[in-house]
Amino acid sequence: MGATVMNRYHKKLIEFLKLSKNFDVKIALQYIKNRHTLGHEEFSVYMQQHLESYFSPVIDFYKNGGIDLYPIKKCKSLESNIVWVCWWQGENSMPDVVHMCVKQIRSLCRKVPEVTFVLITKDNYSEYIELPRFTIDKLNKGIINLTSFSDILRQCLLSTYGGAWIDSTVICTSIKGIEQLFQAPYFSIKIEKEKVNRASEGQVVTSGRWASFFLNNVGTNLFAFVRDCLLYYWEKQDYLIDFYMQNYCIKIAVDNFSEVRGMVDSQPLFCNYVYYIEECFKNGRELELKEDTYFYKLSYKIFDEKQIKQLKDYLKKKDILVD
C-alpha cells in the first residue's frame, strides 16, 4: 500500500476520532461516509440538515423573539458606515496582493464622505469588541484556527456595529463600489446561478446568492443569528466539522426566517464577475475588467510575484489604482 493511500486513511482515522469525541460515533461514521462519497451538492444537503438540527436551540430562540444569545460588548462609539478589513498579523506582514487590495480599499474609502475604514489586527481587535473568553482561549490553544476565528470576529463586528466586511483579498476597482455599500439593510455579492462553480462547496452552499467574504449590515438581525450559531458551536465543540460553517449558518437563516429570505432574494445581482480576474490568470486569458463589477476576489495563495506585477501594471495603466 503506497504512502499516499496510507496518509489518506490516516487522515480519515484522525477525522473520525475527533468527530466521535466531539459528537458521537454514529454522526462521525455518517459524516466520513458522506464526505468522501457524495458530490458537493448532495453533501451540502446532508451537512445543512445536520447543522440545522444541531443549531435548533438557537433557531428556536430567535423564532420566539429572542436576540443576542451571546451579547457582545461594544468598546467604541462609531458610525454605522464602517468598512471592516482584517489581516490578523498586521499590515507589515501582508503579502503583496493583500497589501495592494487593502491599500486600494482604504484609499477609496477616504474619498467617500461619512465612510470609515478600519483595519482589524491581533493588536487592535479588543479596542472594538470584547469577545467571549472561550474564543480567545481556544484560538491560543490552536483549537479554533485563524479562519474560523475570523468568521467569529466578522459576525461579532457586523452585528455590533454594522458596516461592511470586505476580505483583505478583494480588490475594489471603482469608488462606485464603496458608494453602493450602505444603501440597503443587507448587501452582499450576488452572481447568476450559471456562474456558480459547482466544484466549489462554498459556492454550492450559497448558490451564488451571497459571499461571506463580502457582507454588509445596516439594519438586520441576520448577523446576530450567525454570530450566535458560531459561538454556540465553539463553546461546545473543539473540532470544526465543516470549513463553510459560516455559509451554512446564513443558509439556515435564509431557510428559517422569511425576513432574511426576502432580503437575500430581493437583492439584485451585484459584482456578477467577482471571480473574473482570478479566472483570467488561472486560464491564461486576456484581462479586461467588466463595467458592472467593482469588486473582484483574489487569492494570495494563487498569485505569484510575476502575476501580481502584471495585475498592478494593468490596473495602473487603466488608472484604477489609487495612491
Secondary structure as UniProt FT lines:
FT   HELIX           3..22
FT   HELIX           25..37
FT   HELIX           40..54
FT   HELIX           56..63
FT   TURN            64..65
FT   STRAND          73..74
FT   STRAND          82..86
FT   TURN            88..89
FT   HELIX           91..93
FT   HELIX           96..109
FT   TURN            110..111
FT   TURN            113..114
FT   STRAND          116..120
FT   TURN            122..124
FT   HELIX           125..127
FT   STRAND          129..130
FT   HELIX           133..140
FT   TURN            141..142
FT   HELIX           146..161
FT   STRAND          163..166
FT   TURN            168..169
FT   STRAND          170..172
FT   HELIX           175..179
FT   TURN            180..182
FT   STRAND          186..188
FT   HELIX           193..195
FT   TURN            198..199
FT   HELIX           201..206
FT   TURN            207..208
FT   TURN            212..213
FT   STRAND          214..217
FT   HELIX           222..236
FT   TURN            243..244
FT   HELIX           245..256
FT   HELIX           258..266
FT   TURN            272..275
FT   HELIX           276..283
FT   TURN            291..292
FT   STRAND          295..297
FT   TURN            300..302
FT   HELIX           305..317
FT   TURN            318..319
//
